């Protein structure tokens, strides 16, 4: 596994131990704090207009996608969608996977393999 600027690259799926070592070695690697929460919608009327926020992000190389898709309705759909998110299935792209045992929580780092 190669480490480059806080980013770990591997030809194969890294073991849990390698993932933990990568996260530990990354230290404070993350986006600039000024970007944390930058794409979240604000409910305050004094907040910067959404278009201006998205333009500022685009100038820094980000793309905000606000697309939506109706999955269904009702309790069953909600439970299935929640289960999918909590087990990180939205990262199941064939080339990227997050260990489904990784807790969903604000703050901790995670690794996708």
HUVENNOR-V830191 format. One line per field, one symbol per residue. psi: psi as a letter, one per 40 degrees, with the letter a starting at -180 (. if undefined). A space follows every 10 residues. Layout:
BEGIN
psi->???
END
This chain:
BEGIN
psi->hihhfehhii dihiiddddd ddddddbehi ihdeehedei iiehdeihid ddddddddde eihhhfiihh daiidddddd ddddddefee egedehihhe ehihihdiii hh.
END
